[in-house]
């Protein structure tokens, strides 16, 4: 499935390897920092968490938008093949790693900062579980698109694009307002 102007499979593989290497380095540094537990650790883990969440949310917003356009593209034609490459790379190189870092850093913050206490925190975690379920649904949908098996219309994908927005609003309210603290 080579397309003109598309990145080759080997280039995609190198990009994926770089992403995983970067994640491994960050995780290694995080483990070292956790082991020595310096005063600045909590703030930097929070920074890591926020950056990872932003990256993950961008993917959760953008992938359904790609599906909107992909749903209207003819199967096997140039635009559809390009969408498959874009969707697969978004899922594997950005969304997957960002979700894992979001969860890892978030759970550490919940344990270290709050001891997993507070009803607001559990509602936030439930919202993040919802985002994770949606992420898995999108990943599977990307695989179905790659096989030419999409059964949703562009309109249905537009509506599905609102799901992460609603869940994000719930999570942000819980984090900032903490209404049940």
SERO-4910 file (N, C-alpha, C, O; in steps of 0.05 Angstrom, whole numbers):
BEGIN
 pado doro    nc1    nc2    nc3   cac1   cac2   cac3    cc1    cc2    cc3    oc1    oc2    oc3
  Unk    A     17    -24      0      0      0      0     18     25      0     15     42     18
  Unk    A     35     27    -19     52     51    -22     37     73    -36     24     68    -56
  Unk    A     39     97    -26     26    119    -39     47    140    -45     68    142    -32
  Unk    A     43    155    -67     62    175    -74     65    196    -53     44    207    -42
  Unk    A     89    203    -45     94    223    -25     90    213      3     95    228     22
  Unk    A     81    189      7     78    178     34    104    170     46    123    163     31
  Unk    A    106    169     72    130    161     85    132    130     83    112    116     84
  Unk    A    156    120     78    160     92     75    156     77    102    156     89    123
  Unk    A    152     51    100    148     35    124    173     36    142    170     36    166
  Unk    A    197     37    130    221     37    146    224     64    161    233     65    184
  Unk    A    215     86    148    216    112    162    196    112    185    202    122    207
  Unk    A    172    100    180    152     98    202    163     81    225    158     87    248
  Unk    A    177     59    218    188     42    239    209     57    255    211     54    279
  Unk    A    226     73    241    246     89    256    233    109    274    242    113    297
  Unk    A    211    122    265    197    141    282    186    127    306    187    138    328
  Unk    A    174    104    302    163     89    325    184     81    344    180     83    369
  Unk    A    208     72    334    230     64    351    239     88    368    245     85    392
  Unk    A    242    111    355    250    136    369    230    143    391    238    150    414
  Unk    A    204    140    385    184    146    405    186    128    429    185    136    452
  Unk    A    189    102    424    191     82    446    217     86    462    217     83    486
  Unk    A    239     93    448    264     98    462    261    122    480    270    122    503
  Unk    A    248    143    470    244    167    486    227    160    511    233    170    533
  Unk    A    206    144    507    189    136    530    206    121    550    204    125    574
  Unk    A    222    102    540    239     86    558    258    104    574    262    100    598
  Unk    A    270    124    562    288    142    576    273    158    597    282    161    619
  Unk    A    249    168    589    233    184    608    225    166    632    226    175    655
  Unk    A    216    142    626    208    124    648    232    117    666    230    117    690
  Unk    A    255    112    653    280    107    669    287    130    687    293    126    711
  Unk    A    286    154    676    291    178    693    271    181    715    277    189    737
  Unk    A    246    175    708    224    177    729    229    157    751    225    164    775
  Unk    A    238    133    744    243    113    765    266    122    783    265    120    807
  Unk    A    287    133    771    310    143    786    301    166    805    308    167    828
  Unk    A    285    184    794    275    206    810    258    196    833    259    206    855
  Unk    A    241    177    827    223    166    847    240    153    869    234    155    893
  Unk    A    260    139    861    278    125    880    291    144    900    292    139    924
  Unk    A    301    166    889    314    186    906    295    206    919    302    220    938
  Unk    A    271    208    908    249    225    919    257    253    926    254    262    949
  Unk    A    267    268    906    274    296    912    249    313    915    227    305    906
  Unk    A    252    336    927    229    354    932    215    363    906    191    368    906
  Unk    A    230    366    884    219    376    859    204    355    843    192    361    822
  Unk    A    205    330    852    194    308    835    164    311    829    156    308    807
  Unk    A    148    318    849    119    319    846    112    339    824     95    334    806
  Unk    A    125    363    824    119    383    804    126    374    776    111    379    757
  Unk    A    149    360    773    157    350    746    140    327    736    134    325    712
  Unk    A    131    311    754    112    289    746     86    302    737     73    292    718
  Unk    A     77    323    751     53    336    743     56    349    715     38    347    699
  Unk    A     79    361    710     85    372    683     83    349    662     71    353    641
  Unk    A     97    327    668     96    304    649     68    295    644     60    289    622
  Unk    A     52    293    666     24    285    663      8    304    646     -7    295    628
  Unk    A     10    329    650     -5    349    635      3    348    605    -14    349    588
  Unk    A     29    346    599     38    345    571     27    320    558     18    320    535
  Unk    A     29    297    572     19    272    561    -11    273    557    -21    263    536
  Unk    A    -26    284    576    -55    287    573    -62    304    548    -80    297    533
  Unk    A    -48    326    545    -54    344    522    -48    328    496    -65    330    478
  Unk    A    -26    314    495    -20    298    471    -41    277    465    -49    273    443
  Unk    A    -50    263    486    -70    243    484    -97    254    474   -110    244    456
  Unk    A   -105    277    487   -130    289    480   -130    299    451   -150    297    437
  Unk    A   -107    310    442   -106    318    414   -112    295    395   -127    298    376
  Unk    A   -101    272    402   -106    248    386   -136    239    387   -148    232    367
  Unk    A   -147    240    412   -175    233    415   -194    251    400   -216    243    392
  Unk    A   -186    276    397   -202    295    381   -197    293    351   -216    295    335
  Unk    A   -172    288    344   -165    288    315   -172    262    301   -181    263    277
  Unk    A   -169    239    314   -174    214    300   -203    211    290   -207    204    267
  Unk    A   -223    218    306   -250    216    295   -255    236    272   -270    231    254
  Unk    A   -241    259    273   -243    278    251   -231    266    225   -242    269    204
  Unk    A   -209    251    228   -198    237    205   -218    216    195   -221    213    171
  Unk    A   -231    203    213   -251    183    206   -274    195    190   -286    183    172
  Unk    A   -282    220    197   -303    234    183   -296    236    153   -312    229    136
  Unk    A   -271    244    147   -263    247    120   -258    220    107   -263    216     83
  Unk    A   -247    201    122   -241    175    112   -267    160    104   -268    145     85
  Unk    A   -288    164    120   -314    151    115   -325    159     87   -339    143     75
  Unk    A   -318    183     78   -328    192     52   -309    185     29   -316    189      6
  Unk    A   -285    175     35   -265    168     15   -271    140      3   -280    122     17
  Unk    A   -267    137    -23   -271    111    -36   -250     91    -26   -226     97    -26
  Unk    A   -259     67    -20   -242     46    -10   -222     39    -32   -229     35    -55
  Unk    A   -196     37    -24   -175     30    -42   -164     52    -59   -144     48    -73
  Unk    A   -176     75    -58   -166     98    -73   -144    113    -57   -140    108    -33
  Unk    A   -131    132    -70   -108    147    -58   -115    160    -31   -101    156    -12
  Unk    A   -137    176    -29   -142    189     -3   -147    168     19   -137    173     41
  Unk    A   -161    146     14   -166    126     35   -140    114     44   -136    110     68
  Unk    A   -121    108     26    -95     97     33    -79    116     50    -66    108     69
  Unk    A    -80    141     44    -66    162     59    -78    164     87    -64    166    107
  Unk    A   -105    163     89   -118    164    116   -110    141    133   -106    144    157
  Unk    A   -107    117    121    -99     93    136    -72     98    149    -68     92    173
  Unk    A    -53    108    133    -26    114    144    -27    134    166    -15    130    188
  Unk    A    -42    156    162    -44    177    182    -56    166    208    -47    172    230
  Unk    A    -78    151    205    -92    140    229    -75    121    244    -73    122    269
  Unk    A    -61    103    231    -45     83    244    -22     96    259    -15     89    282
  Unk    A     -9    116    247     13    129    260      4    146    284     17    147    305
  Unk    A    -19    159    281    -30    174    303    -36    156    327    -29    163    350
  Unk    A    -47    133    322    -53    114    344    -28    103    357    -25    103    381
  Unk    A    -10     94    340     14     79    350     36     97    361     49     90    380
  Unk    A     40    120    348     64    137    355     56    159    375     73    168    390
  Unk    A     32    168    374     24    191    392      5    182    413     10    185    437
  Unk    A    -18    172    405    -40    167    424    -33    145    444    -37    148    468
  Unk    A    -23    122    435    -16    100    453      4    108    474     -1    105    498
  Unk    A     27    117    465     47    126    486     37    148    504     42    147    528
  Unk    A     23    167    493     13    189    510     -7    179    531     -8    188    553
  Unk    A    -24    160    522    -43    149    542    -29    134    564    -36    136    587
  Unk    A     -8    118    557      6    103    577     20    122    597     20    117    621
  Unk    A     33    143    587     47    162    604     26    177    621     31    182    645
  Unk    A      3    184    610    -18    197    625    -27    180    648    -29    190    671
  Unk    A    -32    155    643    -41    136    664    -19    133    685    -24    135    709
  Unk    A      6    128    676     27    123    696     32    147    714     33    144    738
  Unk    A     35    170    702     40    195    717     16    202    734     18    210    757
  Unk    A     -8    198    723    -33    205    737    -37    187    762    -44    197    783
  Unk    A    -32    162    759    -35    144    782    -14    150    803    -20    149    827
  Unk    A     10    157    795     31    164    814     22    190    829     25    191    854
  Unk    A     12    210    815      3    234    827    -21    229    846    -22    240    868
  Unk    A    -39    212    838    -62    206    855    -53    192    881    -64    197    902
  Unk    A    -34    174    879    -24    160    902     -7    179    919    -11    181    944
  Unk    A     12    193    907     31    210    921     18    235    933     24    242    956
  Unk    A      1    247    918    -11    272    926    -36    270    943    -42    287    959
  Unk    A    -52    248    937    -78    247    950    -84    220    964   -105    216    976
  Unk    A    -65    201    961    -70    175    973    -95    161    962   -108    146    977
  Unk    A   -102    167    938   -127    157    925   -151    163    942   -171    147    942
  Unk    A   -152    185    956   -175    193    972   -189    216    959   -177    233    945
  Unk    A   -215    218    963   -231    239    953   -250    229    931   -241    217    911
  Unk    A   -276    233    935   -295    224    915   -290    237    888   -295    224    867
  Unk    A   -282    262    888   -276    276    863   -255    261    847   -257    260    822
  Unk    A   -235    250    860   -213    235    847   -224    210    834   -216    204    811
  Unk    A   -242    196    847   -254    172    835   -272    178    811   -273    163    792
  Unk    A   -285    201    812   -301    210    789   -282    217    766   -288    210    743
  Unk    A   -260    230    772   -240    236    752   -229    211    740   -227    209    715
  Unk    A   -222    191    756   -211    166    746   -232    152    729   -225    140    708
  Unk    A   -258    153    736   -279    141    720   -280    155    693   -284    142    672
  Unk    A   -277    182    692   -276    196    667   -253    188    650   -255    185    625
  Unk    A   -230    184    662   -206    175    648   -209    146    637   -200    139    616
  Unk    A   -223    130    653   -229    103    643   -247    105    618   -243     90    599
  Unk    A   -266    123    619   -283    128    596   -267    136    571   -272    127    549
  Unk    A   -248    154    576   -230    163    554   -214    139    543   -209    137    519
  Unk    A   -205    122    561   -189     98    553   -207     79    537   -197     68    516
  Unk    A   -231     75    545   -250     58    529   -254     70    502   -254     55    482
  Unk    A   -257     96    500   -261    109    474   -235    106    457   -237    102    433
  Unk    A   -212    109    470   -187    105    456   -185     77    444   -178     74    421
  Unk    A   -193     57    459   -192     29    449   -212     26    426   -205     14    405
  Unk    A   -235     38    428   -255     38    407   -243     50    381   -247     40    359
  Unk    A   -230     73    384   -218     87    361   -196     70    349   -193     69    324
  Unk    A   -180     58    366   -158     41    355   -169     18    339   -158     12    317
  Unk    A   -189      5    349   -202    -17    334   -215     -7    308   -215    -20    288
  Unk    A   -227     17    310   -239     29    286   -218     35    265   -223     31    241
  Unk    A   -195     44    274   -173     49    254   -165     24    240   -160     24    216
  Unk    A   -164      2    255   -158    -24    242   -179    -33    223   -174    -43    201
  Unk    A   -205    -28    230   -227    -34    212   -225    -17    186   -229    -27    164
  Unk    A   -219      8    190   -216     26    166   -194     15    148   -196     15    124
  Unk    A   -171      7    161   -149     -4    145   -157    -28    129   -146    -33    107
  Unk    A   -176    -44    139   -185    -68    125   -208    -61    105   -218    -79     91
  Unk    A   -217    -36    105   -239    -28     88   -266    -37     99   -285    -41     84
  Unk    A   -268    -40    126   -292    -50    139   -307    -30    156   -322    -38    173
  Unk    A   -304     -4    151   -318     16    167   -348     14    160   -356     12    137
  Unk    A   -364     15    181   -393     14    177   -407     40    186   -432     42    184
  Unk    A   -392     59    195   -404     84    204   -403    105    183   -385    105    165
  Unk    A   -423    124    183   -423    146    165   -406    169    176   -399    169    199
  Unk    A   -400    188    158   -386    212    167   -401    226    189   -389    237    208
  Unk    A   -428    227    187   -444    240    207   -441    226    234   -439    240    255
  Unk    A   -441    200    234   -438    185    260   -411    190    272   -409    192    297
  Unk    A   -390    193    256   -363    199    266   -363    227    278   -349    232    297
  Unk    A   -377    246    265   -378    273    276   -391    273    304   -381    287    322
  Unk    A   -412    257    307   -425    255    333   -407    242    354   -406    250    377
  Unk    A   -393    221    345   -375    207    363   -352    225    373   -341    221    394
  Unk    A   -346    245    357   -324    263    363   -331    280    388   -313    293    400
  Unk    A   -356    280    397   -364    296    420   -359    280    446   -358    292    468
  Unk    A   -355    254    444   -352    237    468   -327    246    485   -330    250    509
  Unk    A   -303    249    472   -281    258    489   -284    286    500   -273    292    522
  Unk    A   -299    303    487   -304    330    497   -319    329    523   -312    342    543
  Unk    A   -341    313    524   -357    311    548   -341    299    571   -341    309    593
  Unk    A   -326    278    565   -310    265    586   -288    284    596   -282    284    620
  Unk    A   -276    298    578   -255    317    586   -266    339    604   -253    346    624
  Unk    A   -290    349    598   -302    369    615   -306    358    643   -301    372    663
  Unk    A   -316    334    646   -320    322    672   -293    320    687   -292    327    711
  Unk    A   -273    310    673   -246    307    686   -235    334    695   -226    336    718
  Unk    A   -237    354    678   -226    381    685   -241    393    709   -229    405    727
  Unk    A   -268    390    710   -283    400    732   -274    386    758   -271    399    779
  Unk    A   -270    360    757   -262    345    781   -235    354    791   -230    357    815
  Unk    A   -216    359    772   -189    367    780   -188    395    791   -174    400    810
  Unk    A   -202    413    778   -200    442    786   -219    450    808   -211    463    827
  Unk    A   -244    442    805   -264    450    825   -265    432    849   -271    440    871
  Unk    A   -260    406    844   -262    385    865   -288    388    880   -288    393    905
  Unk    A   -311    385    866   -337    391    879   -344    372    902   -361    379    918
  Unk    A   -332    349    904   -339    330    925   -316    327    945   -314    306    957
  Unk    A   -300    347    947   -276    345    965   -285    347    994   -268    346   1012
***
